[in-house]
Amino acid sequence: MHELDQIDIQLLHMLQADGRIAVAELAQRVGLAAPTVQRRVRLLEERGYIRGYAALLDPIKLHLPVTAFIFVETMAGCDLDQVEADLIQMPGVQELHRLIGEWCFLLKIRTATPQTLENIVYQMLRKHPHVRRTETTLATSSPYETTLLPLPPFEKYEG
């Protein structure tokens, strides 16, 4: 793994907050030339620190008000990689986490209606040959969600 210096961390902070920020703006903020910053960002991408860029969409405005968290327990000895691949393909899945403990997976699903969620749970999830049981919890609201990771603090570069 490559070590991150203070400028890399500062760039990650800024890109995480605004993935559309211009290289010229990044360069001005860190006090380096734009080609240097562009090279640093490309290296952060190549090294896997930056996996991609995305627009954050409003699920309510897109008529996806139902948010459910579903715990999934699988059958003993099943191929977890295959179950994982199947779960990811289900409609509305936003997140999939492998767990250690009573449950094997935690899904976050968004749907348009409770009936759509019910169909996913009963027609797809519970009928999966390797799913032993599930437990679903509905969120009544989502006052805070973020894609921001807790990066280490940085010292402003005074180049």
LUMTOR-433096 format. One record per atom (N, C-alpha, C): residue in three letters; chain; atom name; x, z negated, y. Coordinates in Angstrom, 1 decimal. Last residue first. Example, Ala and Ser with C-alpha at 12.3 -4.5 7.8 and 13.67 -1.06 7.14 Angstrom:
BEGIN
ATOM   res   chain   atom        X        Z        Y
ATOM   SER       A      N     12.8     -7.1     -2.2
ATOM   SER       A     CA     13.7     -7.1     -1.1
ATOM   SER       A      C     12.9     -7.9      0.0
ATOM   ALA       A      N     13.2     -7.8     -5.7
ATOM   ALA       A     CA     12.3     -7.8     -4.5
ATOM   ALA       A      C     13.2     -7.8     -3.3
//
This chain:
BEGIN
ATOM   res   chain   atom        X        Z        Y
ATOM   GLY       A      N      2.7     -0.6     25.4
ATOM   GLY       A     CA      3.8      0.4     25.3
ATOM   GLY       A      C      4.2      0.8     26.6
ATOM   GLU       A      N      1.1     -2.8     24.7
ATOM   GLU       A     CA      1.5     -2.6     26.1
ATOM   GLU       A      C      2.7     -1.7     26.3
ATOM   TYR       A      N     -1.7     -3.3     22.8
ATOM   TYR       A     CA     -0.4     -2.7     22.9
ATOM   TYR       A      C      0.0     -2.4     24.3
ATOM   LYS       A      N     -3.2     -6.3     22.1
ATOM   LYS       A     CA     -3.2     -5.1     22.9
ATOM   LYS       A      C     -1.8     -4.6     23.1
ATOM   GLU       A      N     -3.3     -7.4     18.9
ATOM   GLU       A     CA     -2.8     -7.7     20.2
ATOM   GLU       A      C     -2.7     -6.4     21.0
ATOM   PHE       A      N     -6.2     -7.9     16.9
ATOM   PHE       A     CA     -5.0     -7.1     17.3
ATOM   PHE       A      C     -4.6     -7.6     18.7
ATOM   PRO       A      N     -7.5     -9.5     13.9
ATOM   PRO       A     CA     -7.5     -9.3     15.4
ATOM   PRO       A      C     -6.2     -8.5     15.7
ATOM   PRO       A      N     -8.5     -7.7     10.9
ATOM   PRO       A     CA     -7.7     -8.8     11.6
ATOM   PRO       A      C     -7.7     -8.5     13.1
ATOM   LEU       A      N    -12.1     -6.9     10.5
ATOM   LEU       A     CA    -10.6     -6.6     10.6
ATOM   LEU       A      C     -9.8     -7.7     11.2
ATOM   PRO       A      N    -14.7     -7.1      8.8
ATOM   PRO       A     CA    -14.0     -8.1      9.6
ATOM   PRO       A      C    -12.5     -7.8      9.6
ATOM   LEU       A      N    -16.5     -4.0      9.3
ATOM   LEU       A     CA    -15.7     -4.9      8.5
ATOM   LEU       A      C    -15.0     -5.9      9.3
ATOM   LEU       A      N    -19.7     -2.8     10.2
ATOM   LEU       A     CA    -18.4     -3.2     10.6
ATOM   LEU       A      C    -17.7     -4.2      9.6
ATOM   THR       A      N    -22.2     -2.1      9.7
ATOM   THR       A     CA    -21.2     -1.4      8.8
ATOM   THR       A      C    -19.8     -1.9      9.2
ATOM   THR       A      N    -24.9     -4.4      9.6
ATOM   THR       A     CA    -23.7     -3.8     10.2
ATOM   THR       A      C    -22.9     -3.1      9.2
ATOM   GLU       A      N    -27.9     -5.9     10.7
ATOM   GLU       A     CA    -27.2     -5.2      9.6
ATOM   GLU       A      C    -26.0     -4.6     10.3
ATOM   TYR       A      N    -30.4     -8.1     11.5
ATOM   TYR       A     CA    -29.0     -7.8     11.7
ATOM   TYR       A      C    -28.4     -7.1     10.5
ATOM   PRO       A      N    -33.1     -8.2     10.9
ATOM   PRO       A     CA    -32.7     -8.4     12.3
ATOM   PRO       A      C    -31.2     -8.1     12.6
ATOM   SER       A      N    -35.1     -6.9      9.0
ATOM   SER       A     CA    -33.7     -6.9      9.0
ATOM   SER       A      C    -33.1     -7.0     10.4
ATOM   SER       A      N    -37.9     -8.4      7.3
ATOM   SER       A     CA    -37.3     -7.7      8.4
ATOM   SER       A      C    -35.8     -7.8      8.2
ATOM   THR       A      N    -38.5     -9.0      4.7
ATOM   THR       A     CA    -39.6     -8.9      5.7
ATOM   THR       A      C    -39.2     -8.3      7.0
ATOM   ALA       A      N    -37.4     -7.7      1.7
ATOM   ALA       A     CA    -37.0     -8.2      3.0
ATOM   ALA       A      C    -38.2     -8.0      3.9
ATOM   LEU       A      N    -38.2     -8.6     -1.6
ATOM   LEU       A     CA    -38.5     -7.7     -0.4
ATOM   LEU       A      C    -38.0     -8.4      0.8
ATOM   THR       A      N    -36.6     -8.6     -4.7
ATOM   THR       A     CA    -36.9     -9.4     -3.5
ATOM   THR       A      C    -37.1     -8.4     -2.3
ATOM   THR       A      N    -36.8     -8.4     -8.2
ATOM   THR       A     CA    -36.9     -7.7     -6.9
ATOM   THR       A      C    -37.3     -8.7     -5.8
ATOM   GLU       A      N    -35.1     -8.3    -11.1
ATOM   GLU       A     CA    -35.8     -9.2    -10.2
ATOM   GLU       A      C    -35.7     -8.6     -8.8
ATOM   THR       A      N    -35.1     -7.1    -14.5
ATOM   THR       A     CA    -34.8     -7.0    -13.1
ATOM   THR       A      C    -35.6     -8.1    -12.3
ATOM   ARG       A      N    -33.6     -6.6    -17.7
ATOM   ARG       A     CA    -34.6     -7.2    -16.9
ATOM   ARG       A      C    -34.1     -7.0    -15.4
ATOM   ARG       A      N    -32.1     -4.6    -19.1
ATOM   ARG       A     CA    -32.8     -5.7    -19.9
ATOM   ARG       A      C    -33.9     -6.3    -19.0
ATOM   VAL       A      N    -31.3     -1.3    -19.3
ATOM   VAL       A     CA    -31.8     -2.3    -18.4
ATOM   VAL       A      C    -32.6     -3.3    -19.2
ATOM   HIS       A      N    -30.9      0.9    -20.9
ATOM   HIS       A     CA    -29.8     -0.2    -20.9
ATOM   HIS       A      C    -30.2     -1.3    -19.9
ATOM   PRO       A      N    -32.9      2.8    -20.6
ATOM   PRO       A     CA    -32.7      2.2    -21.9
ATOM   PRO       A      C    -31.6      1.0    -21.9
ATOM   HIS       A      N    -35.3      2.3    -18.0
ATOM   HIS       A     CA    -33.9      2.7    -18.3
ATOM   HIS       A      C    -33.5      2.0    -19.7
ATOM   LYS       A      N    -37.6      1.2    -17.2
ATOM   LYS       A     CA    -37.7      2.1    -18.4
ATOM   LYS       A      C    -36.3      2.6    -18.8
ATOM   ARG       A      N    -37.0     -0.1    -14.9
ATOM   ARG       A     CA    -37.4     -0.9    -16.1
ATOM   ARG       A      C    -37.5     -0.1    -17.4
ATOM   LEU       A      N    -36.4      2.2    -13.2
ATOM   LEU       A     CA    -35.5      1.1    -13.5
ATOM   LEU       A      C    -35.8      0.4    -14.8
ATOM   MET       A      N    -38.7      4.0    -13.3
ATOM   MET       A     CA    -37.3      4.4    -13.5
ATOM   MET       A      C    -36.4      3.3    -14.0
ATOM   GLN       A      N    -41.2      2.8    -13.2
ATOM   GLN       A     CA    -41.1      4.1    -13.9
ATOM   GLN       A      C    -39.6      4.5    -14.1
ATOM   TYR       A      N    -40.8      0.3    -11.8
ATOM   TYR       A     CA    -41.5      0.4    -13.1
ATOM   TYR       A      C    -41.3      1.7    -13.9
ATOM   VAL       A      N    -39.2      0.9     -9.5
ATOM   VAL       A     CA    -38.9     -0.2    -10.4
ATOM   VAL       A      C    -39.5     -0.1    -11.7
ATOM   ILE       A      N    -40.4      3.2     -8.5
ATOM   ILE       A     CA    -39.0      3.2     -8.8
ATOM   ILE       A      C    -38.7      2.1     -9.8
ATOM   ASN       A      N    -43.0      2.3     -8.1
ATOM   ASN       A     CA    -42.8      3.4     -9.0
ATOM   ASN       A      C    -41.3      3.4     -9.4
ATOM   GLU       A      N    -42.6      0.3     -6.1
ATOM   GLU       A     CA    -43.1     -0.1     -7.4
ATOM   GLU       A      C    -42.9      1.0     -8.4
ATOM   LEU       A      N    -41.7      1.9     -4.0
ATOM   LEU       A     CA    -40.8      1.0     -4.6
ATOM   LEU       A      C    -41.3      0.6     -6.0
ATOM   THR       A      N    -44.1      3.3     -3.5
ATOM   THR       A     CA    -42.9      4.0     -3.9
ATOM   THR       A      C    -41.9      3.1     -4.5
ATOM   GLN       A      N    -45.7      1.1     -2.8
ATOM   GLN       A     CA    -46.0      1.8     -4.0
ATOM   GLN       A      C    -44.8      2.7     -4.4
ATOM   PRO       A      N    -44.6      0.3     -0.3
ATOM   PRO       A     CA    -44.4     -0.6     -1.5
ATOM   PRO       A      C    -44.7      0.1     -2.8
ATOM   THR       A      N    -43.0      3.2      1.2
ATOM   THR       A     CA    -44.1      2.3      0.9
ATOM   THR       A      C    -43.8      1.4     -0.2
ATOM   ALA       A      N    -40.5      4.3      1.6
ATOM   ALA       A     CA    -41.5      4.5      2.7
ATOM   ALA       A      C    -42.7      3.5      2.4
ATOM   THR       A      N    -37.5      2.3      0.9
ATOM   THR       A     CA    -38.6      3.3      0.6
ATOM   THR       A      C    -39.6      3.3      1.7
ATOM   ARG       A      N    -34.3      1.4      0.0
ATOM   ARG       A     CA    -35.2      1.6      1.1
ATOM   ARG       A      C    -36.2      2.6      0.7
ATOM   ILE       A      N    -32.4     -1.0     -1.8
ATOM   ILE       A     CA    -33.2      0.2     -1.8
ATOM   ILE       A      C    -34.1      0.2     -0.6
ATOM   LYS       A      N    -29.6     -2.3     -3.2
ATOM   LYS       A     CA    -30.4     -2.3     -2.0
ATOM   LYS       A      C    -31.1     -0.9     -1.9
ATOM   LEU       A      N    -28.9     -4.0     -6.2
ATOM   LEU       A     CA    -29.2     -2.8     -5.5
ATOM   LEU       A      C    -29.9     -3.1     -4.2
ATOM   LEU       A      N    -26.6     -5.5     -8.2
ATOM   LEU       A     CA    -27.5     -5.7     -7.1
ATOM   LEU       A      C    -27.7     -4.4     -6.4
ATOM   PHE       A      N    -25.9     -6.1    -11.7
ATOM   PHE       A     CA    -25.9     -5.3    -10.5
ATOM   PHE       A      C    -26.8     -5.8     -9.5
ATOM   CYS       A      N    -26.0     -8.2    -13.5
ATOM   CYS       A     CA    -24.9     -7.2    -13.6
ATOM   CYS       A      C    -24.7     -6.4    -12.3
ATOM   TRP       A      N    -26.5    -11.8    -13.3
ATOM   TRP       A     CA    -26.9    -10.4    -13.1
ATOM   TRP       A      C    -25.7     -9.5    -13.1
ATOM   GLU       A      N    -25.1    -14.2    -13.7
ATOM   GLU       A     CA    -26.3    -13.9    -14.5
ATOM   GLU       A      C    -26.7    -12.4    -14.4
ATOM   GLY       A      N    -21.8    -13.0    -13.2
ATOM   GLY       A     CA    -22.8    -14.1    -13.2
ATOM   GLY       A      C    -23.9    -13.6    -14.0
ATOM   ILE       A      N    -20.7    -10.6    -11.0
ATOM   ILE       A     CA    -20.3    -11.5    -12.0
ATOM   ILE       A      C    -21.2    -12.7    -12.0
ATOM   LEU       A      N    -21.9     -7.3    -10.2
ATOM   LEU       A     CA    -21.8     -8.7    -10.0
ATOM   LEU       A      C    -21.2     -9.4    -11.2
ATOM   ARG       A      N    -21.6     -4.4     -8.2
ATOM   ARG       A     CA    -21.4     -5.0     -9.5
ATOM   ARG       A      C    -21.3     -6.5     -9.3
ATOM   HIS       A      N    -23.9     -2.9     -6.0
ATOM   HIS       A     CA    -22.8     -3.9     -6.2
ATOM   HIS       A      C    -22.8     -4.3     -7.6
ATOM   LEU       A      N    -25.0     -0.4     -4.0
ATOM   LEU       A     CA    -25.0     -0.8     -5.4
ATOM   LEU       A      C    -23.7     -1.7     -5.5
ATOM   GLU       A      N    -27.2      0.8     -1.5
ATOM   GLU       A     CA    -26.0      0.1     -1.9
ATOM   GLU       A      C    -26.2     -0.3     -3.4
ATOM   GLN       A      N    -29.3      2.5     -1.3
ATOM   GLN       A     CA    -28.4      2.5     -0.2
ATOM   GLN       A      C    -27.1      1.8     -0.6
ATOM   VAL       A      N    -31.6      4.4     -3.0
ATOM   VAL       A     CA    -30.5      3.5     -3.2
ATOM   VAL       A      C    -29.5      3.6     -2.0
ATOM   GLY       A      N    -33.6      6.4     -2.8
ATOM   GLY       A     CA    -33.6      5.3     -1.9
ATOM   GLY       A      C    -32.5      4.3     -2.0
ATOM   PRO       A      N    -33.8      7.3     -6.3
ATOM   PRO       A     CA    -34.2      7.5     -4.9
ATOM   PRO       A      C    -34.1      6.2     -4.0
ATOM   MET       A      N    -30.9      7.0     -8.3
ATOM   MET       A     CA    -32.3      6.6     -8.1
ATOM   MET       A      C    -32.6      6.8     -6.6
ATOM   GLN       A      N    -28.2      7.3     -8.7
ATOM   GLN       A     CA    -29.0      8.5     -8.6
ATOM   GLN       A      C    -30.5      8.2     -8.3
ATOM   ILE       A      N    -27.2      4.8     -9.2
ATOM   ILE       A     CA    -26.8      5.5     -7.9
ATOM   ILE       A      C    -27.7      6.7     -7.6
ATOM   LEU       A      N    -28.0      4.4    -11.8
ATOM   LEU       A     CA    -28.6      3.6    -10.7
ATOM   LEU       A      C    -28.4      4.3     -9.3
ATOM   ASP       A      N    -26.2      6.1    -13.2
ATOM   ASP       A     CA    -27.7      6.3    -13.2
ATOM   ASP       A      C    -28.4      5.6    -12.1
ATOM   ALA       A      N    -23.8      4.9    -12.7
ATOM   ALA       A     CA    -24.0      6.3    -12.3
ATOM   ALA       A      C    -25.5      6.6    -12.3
ATOM   GLU       A      N    -24.2      2.4    -13.9
ATOM   GLU       A     CA    -23.9      2.5    -12.5
ATOM   GLU       A      C    -24.2      3.9    -12.0
ATOM   VAL       A      N    -24.5      3.2    -16.6
ATOM   VAL       A     CA    -25.6      2.6    -15.9
ATOM   VAL       A      C    -25.4      2.7    -14.4
ATOM   GLN       A      N    -21.8      4.1    -17.0
ATOM   GLN       A     CA    -23.0      5.1    -17.1
ATOM   GLN       A      C    -24.2      4.5    -16.4
ATOM   ASP       A      N    -20.4      1.8    -16.6
ATOM   ASP       A     CA    -20.1      2.9    -15.8
ATOM   ASP       A      C    -21.2      3.9    -15.8
ATOM   LEU       A      N    -21.3      0.2    -18.7
ATOM   LEU       A     CA    -21.7     -0.2    -17.3
ATOM   LEU       A      C    -21.4      1.0    -16.3
ATOM   ASP       A      N    -22.6      0.7    -21.6
ATOM   ASP       A     CA    -21.6      1.4    -20.8
ATOM   ASP       A      C    -22.0      1.1    -19.3
ATOM   CYS       A      N    -23.5     -2.4    -23.3
ATOM   CYS       A     CA    -23.8     -1.0    -22.8
ATOM   CYS       A      C    -22.6     -0.6    -21.9
ATOM   GLY       A      N    -23.1     -5.0    -24.1
ATOM   GLY       A     CA    -22.4     -3.9    -24.8
ATOM   GLY       A      C    -22.6     -2.5    -24.2
ATOM   ALA       A      N    -26.4     -6.1    -23.5
ATOM   ALA       A     CA    -25.0     -6.4    -23.9
ATOM   ALA       A      C    -24.4     -5.2    -24.5
ATOM   MET       A      N    -28.3     -4.5    -20.9
ATOM   MET       A     CA    -28.1     -4.9    -22.3
ATOM   MET       A      C    -26.7     -5.2    -22.6
ATOM   THR       A      N    -28.2     -5.9    -17.5
ATOM   THR       A     CA    -28.2     -4.8    -18.5
ATOM   THR       A      C    -28.1     -5.4    -19.9
ATOM   GLU       A      N    -30.1     -6.8    -14.8
ATOM   GLU       A     CA    -29.3     -7.3    -15.9
ATOM   GLU       A      C    -29.4     -6.2    -17.0
ATOM   VAL       A      N    -30.3     -6.6    -11.3
ATOM   VAL       A     CA    -30.4     -5.9    -12.6
ATOM   VAL       A      C    -29.5     -6.5    -13.6
ATOM   PHE       A      N    -32.0     -7.3     -8.4
ATOM   PHE       A     CA    -31.0     -7.7     -9.3
ATOM   PHE       A      C    -31.3     -7.0    -10.7
ATOM   ILE       A      N    -32.7     -5.6     -5.5
ATOM   ILE       A     CA    -33.1     -5.7     -6.9
ATOM   ILE       A      C    -31.9     -6.1     -7.7
ATOM   PHE       A      N    -34.2     -5.7     -2.4
ATOM   PHE       A     CA    -32.9     -6.1     -3.1
ATOM   PHE       A      C    -33.3     -6.4     -4.6
ATOM   ALA       A      N    -35.7     -3.5     -0.2
ATOM   ALA       A     CA    -35.8     -4.3     -1.4
ATOM   ALA       A      C    -34.4     -4.6     -1.9
ATOM   THR       A      N    -37.6     -2.5      2.5
ATOM   THR       A     CA    -36.2     -2.8      2.1
ATOM   THR       A      C    -36.3     -3.8      0.9
ATOM   VAL       A      N    -39.6     -0.3      4.0
ATOM   VAL       A     CA    -39.6     -1.2      2.9
ATOM   VAL       A      C    -38.1     -1.3      2.4
ATOM   PRO       A      N    -39.7      1.7      6.0
ATOM   PRO       A     CA    -39.7      0.3      6.4
ATOM   PRO       A      C    -39.5     -0.7      5.3
ATOM   LEU       A      N    -39.0      4.5      6.7
ATOM   LEU       A     CA    -38.5      3.8      5.5
ATOM   LEU       A      C    -38.5      2.3      5.8
ATOM   HIS       A      N    -39.4      6.2      8.9
ATOM   HIS       A     CA    -40.5      5.8      8.1
ATOM   HIS       A      C    -40.0      5.3      6.7
ATOM   LEU       A      N    -37.4      6.5     10.7
ATOM   LEU       A     CA    -37.5      7.6      9.7
ATOM   LEU       A      C    -38.5      7.2      8.6
ATOM   LYS       A      N    -37.6      4.3     12.2
ATOM   LYS       A     CA    -38.0      5.5     12.9
ATOM   LYS       A      C    -38.2      6.6     11.9
ATOM   ILE       A      N    -36.6      2.6     10.3
ATOM   ILE       A     CA    -37.9      2.4     10.7
ATOM   ILE       A      C    -38.4      3.7     11.4
ATOM   PRO       A      N    -33.9      3.3      9.9
ATOM   PRO       A     CA    -34.8      3.5      8.8
ATOM   PRO       A      C    -36.3      3.4      9.3
ATOM   ASP       A      N    -31.8      5.1     12.0
ATOM   ASP       A     CA    -32.8      4.0     12.0
ATOM   ASP       A      C    -33.9      4.2     10.9
ATOM   LEU       A      N    -28.5      5.8     11.0
ATOM   LEU       A     CA    -29.8      6.2     11.3
ATOM   LEU       A      C    -30.8      5.0     11.2
ATOM   LEU       A      N    -25.3      6.5     12.0
ATOM   LEU       A     CA    -26.2      5.4     11.5
ATOM   LEU       A      C    -27.6      5.7     12.0
ATOM   ALA       A      N    -23.2      9.0     10.8
ATOM   ALA       A     CA    -24.2      8.6     11.8
ATOM   ALA       A      C    -25.0      7.5     11.2
ATOM   ALA       A      N    -19.8      8.6      9.7
ATOM   ALA       A     CA    -21.2      8.8      9.5
ATOM   ALA       A      C    -22.1      8.4     10.7
ATOM   TYR       A      N    -16.8      9.4      8.1
ATOM   TYR       A     CA    -17.5      9.1      9.3
ATOM   TYR       A      C    -18.9      9.4      9.1
ATOM   GLY       A      N    -14.4      7.9      5.7
ATOM   GLY       A     CA    -15.3      9.0      6.3
ATOM   GLY       A      C    -15.9      8.5      7.5
ATOM   ARG       A      N    -12.5      6.1      5.1
ATOM   ARG       A     CA    -13.1      6.8      4.0
ATOM   ARG       A      C    -14.0      8.0      4.5
ATOM   ILE       A      N     -9.6      4.9      6.1
ATOM   ILE       A     CA    -10.8      5.5      6.7
ATOM   ILE       A      C    -11.3      6.4      5.6
ATOM   TYR       A      N     -7.6      4.2      4.3
ATOM   TYR       A     CA     -8.2      3.2      5.2
ATOM   TYR       A      C     -9.5      3.6      5.8
ATOM   GLY       A      N     -6.5      6.3      2.9
ATOM   GLY       A     CA     -7.7      5.7      2.4
ATOM   GLY       A      C     -8.2      4.6      3.2
ATOM   ARG       A      N     -4.4      7.8      3.7
ATOM   ARG       A     CA     -4.0      6.6      2.9
ATOM   ARG       A      C     -5.3      5.8      2.5
ATOM   GLU       A      N     -5.7      9.7      5.2
ATOM   GLU       A     CA     -5.0     10.1      4.0
ATOM   GLU       A      C     -4.7      8.9      3.1
ATOM   GLU       A      N     -6.6      8.1      7.4
ATOM   GLU       A     CA     -7.5      8.8      6.5
ATOM   GLU       A      C     -6.9      9.1      5.2
ATOM   LEU       A      N     -4.1      7.3      8.5
ATOM   LEU       A     CA     -5.1      6.3      8.1
ATOM   LEU       A      C     -6.2      6.9      7.1
ATOM   LEU       A      N     -3.2      9.9      9.1
ATOM   LEU       A     CA     -2.5      9.1      8.1
ATOM   LEU       A      C     -3.4      8.0      7.6
ATOM   ARG       A      N     -5.0     10.6     11.2
ATOM   ARG       A     CA     -4.9     11.4     10.0
ATOM   ARG       A      C     -4.2     10.6      8.8
ATOM   VAL       A      N     -4.2      8.6     13.0
ATOM   VAL       A     CA     -5.6      8.6     12.5
ATOM   VAL       A      C     -5.6      9.4     11.2
ATOM   ARG       A      N     -1.6      9.4     13.6
ATOM   ARG       A     CA     -1.8      8.1     13.0
ATOM   ARG       A      C     -3.2      8.0     12.4
ATOM   ARG       A      N     -2.0     12.0     14.7
ATOM   ARG       A     CA     -1.3     11.8     13.5
ATOM   ARG       A      C     -1.5     10.5     12.8
ATOM   GLN       A      N     -3.5     11.2     17.0
ATOM   GLN       A     CA     -4.1     12.0     16.1
ATOM   GLN       A      C     -3.4     12.0     14.7
ATOM   VAL       A      N     -1.5      9.7     18.3
ATOM   VAL       A     CA     -2.7      9.0     17.9
ATOM   VAL       A      C     -3.4      9.9     16.8
ATOM   THR       A      N      0.3     11.8     18.9
ATOM   THR       A     CA      0.8     10.7     18.1
ATOM   THR       A      C     -0.4      9.9     17.5
ATOM   PRO       A      N     -1.3     13.5     20.5
ATOM   PRO       A     CA     -0.8     14.0     19.3
ATOM   PRO       A      C     -0.3     12.8     18.3
ATOM   ALA       A      N     -1.7     11.6     22.8
ATOM   ALA       A     CA     -2.8     12.1     21.9
ATOM   ALA       A      C     -2.3     12.6     20.6
ATOM   ALA       A      N      0.6      8.9     23.2
ATOM   ALA       A     CA      0.2     10.3     23.4
ATOM   ALA       A      C     -0.8     10.7     22.4
ATOM   LEU       A      N     -0.6      5.6     23.9
ATOM   LEU       A     CA      0.3      6.5     23.2
ATOM   LEU       A      C     -0.2      7.9     23.5
ATOM   GLY       A      N     -2.3      3.4     24.6
ATOM   GLY       A     CA     -1.1      3.7     25.4
ATOM   GLY       A      C     -0.1      4.7     24.7
ATOM   VAL       A      N     -4.7      2.9     23.6
ATOM   VAL       A     CA     -3.5      2.2     22.9
ATOM   VAL       A      C     -2.2      2.6     23.6
ATOM   ARG       A      N     -6.4      4.2     25.4
ATOM   ARG       A     CA     -6.6      2.8     25.1
ATOM   ARG       A      C     -5.4      2.1     24.4
ATOM   GLN       A      N     -5.5      6.8     25.3
ATOM   GLN       A     CA     -5.4      6.1     26.5
ATOM   GLN       A      C     -5.5      4.6     26.3
ATOM   ALA       A      N     -6.1      7.4     22.6
ATOM   ALA       A     CA     -4.7      7.5     23.1
ATOM   ALA       A      C     -4.5      6.7     24.4
ATOM   LEU       A      N     -8.9      7.3     22.6
ATOM   LEU       A     CA     -8.1      6.4     21.7
ATOM   LEU       A      C     -6.7      6.3     22.3
ATOM   GLU       A      N     -9.3      9.5     24.3
ATOM   GLU       A     CA     -9.8      8.1     24.7
ATOM   GLU       A      C     -9.0      7.1     23.9
ATOM   ALA       A      N     -8.3     11.6     22.8
ATOM   ALA       A     CA     -7.8     11.3     24.1
ATOM   ALA       A      C     -8.1      9.9     24.6
ATOM   VAL       A      N    -10.0     11.5     20.6
ATOM   VAL       A     CA     -8.6     11.2     20.4
ATOM   VAL       A      C     -8.0     10.9     21.8
ATOM   ALA       A      N    -13.2     10.1     21.2
ATOM   ALA       A     CA    -12.3     11.2     21.3
ATOM   ALA       A      C    -10.8     10.7     21.2
ATOM   ILE       A      N    -15.4      8.6     18.9
ATOM   ILE       A     CA    -14.6      8.5     20.1
ATOM   ILE       A      C    -13.5      9.6     20.1
ATOM   ARG       A      N    -17.1      8.6     16.8
ATOM   ARG       A     CA    -17.1      9.8     17.6
ATOM   ARG       A      C    -16.2      9.7     18.8
ATOM   GLY       A      N    -17.2      6.1     15.7
ATOM   GLY       A     CA    -16.5      7.1     15.0
ATOM   GLY       A      C    -16.4      8.4     15.7
ATOM   ASP       A      N    -17.0      3.1     17.0
ATOM   ASP       A     CA    -17.5      4.4     17.5
ATOM   ASP       A      C    -16.7      5.5     16.8
ATOM   ALA       A      N    -16.1      1.0     15.5
ATOM   ALA       A     CA    -17.2      0.8     16.5
ATOM   ALA       A      C    -17.8      2.1     17.0
ATOM   GLN       A      N    -14.1      2.2     14.0
ATOM   GLN       A     CA    -15.2      1.5     13.3
ATOM   GLN       A      C    -16.4      1.3     14.3
ATOM   LEU       A      N    -12.4      3.0     16.0
ATOM   LEU       A     CA    -13.1      4.0     15.2
ATOM   LEU       A      C    -14.3      3.4     14.5
ATOM   MET       A      N    -11.5      0.4     17.0
ATOM   MET       A     CA    -12.2      1.4     17.9
ATOM   MET       A      C    -13.0      2.4     17.1
ATOM   HIS       A      N    -10.3     -0.7     14.7
ATOM   HIS       A     CA    -11.4     -1.4     15.4
ATOM   HIS       A      C    -12.2     -0.4     16.2
ATOM   LEU       A      N     -8.4      1.2     14.1
ATOM   LEU       A     CA     -9.4      1.0     13.2
ATOM   LEU       A      C    -10.6      0.3     13.8
ATOM   LEU       A      N     -6.7      0.9     16.4
ATOM   LEU       A     CA     -7.4      2.2     16.1
ATOM   LEU       A      C     -8.6      2.0     15.2
ATOM   GLN       A      N     -5.8     -1.7     15.9
ATOM   GLN       A     CA     -6.5     -1.4     17.1
ATOM   GLN       A      C     -7.3     -0.1     16.9
ATOM   ILE       A      N     -4.4     -1.2     13.5
ATOM   ILE       A     CA     -5.5     -2.1     13.5
ATOM   ILE       A      C     -6.4     -1.9     14.7
ATOM   ASP       A      N     -2.4      0.5     14.5
ATOM   ASP       A     CA     -3.3      1.0     13.4
ATOM   ASP       A      C     -4.6      0.1     13.4
ATOM   ILE       A      N     -1.1     -1.2     16.3
ATOM   ILE       A     CA     -1.8      0.0     16.8
ATOM   ILE       A      C     -2.8      0.5     15.7
ATOM   GLN       A      N      0.0     -3.2     14.6
ATOM   GLN       A     CA     -1.0     -3.5     15.5
ATOM   GLN       A      C     -1.8     -2.3     16.1
ATOM   ASP       A      N      0.2     -1.6     11.3
ATOM   ASP       A     CA      0.8     -2.3     12.5
ATOM   ASP       A      C     -0.4     -2.6     13.5
ATOM   LEU       A      N     -0.2     -2.0      7.8
ATOM   LEU       A     CA     -0.8     -1.6      9.1
ATOM   LEU       A      C     -0.1     -2.3     10.2
ATOM   GLU       A      N      1.7     -0.9      5.1
ATOM   GLU       A     CA      1.3     -1.9      6.0
ATOM   GLU       A      C      0.7     -1.3      7.3
ATOM   HIS       A      N      0.5      0.7      2.2
ATOM   HIS       A     CA      1.2      0.8      3.5
ATOM   HIS       A      C      0.7     -0.3      4.4
ATOM   MET       A      N      0.8      0.0     -1.2
ATOM   MET       A     CA      0.0      0.0      0.0
ATOM   MET       A      C      0.9      0.0      1.2
//
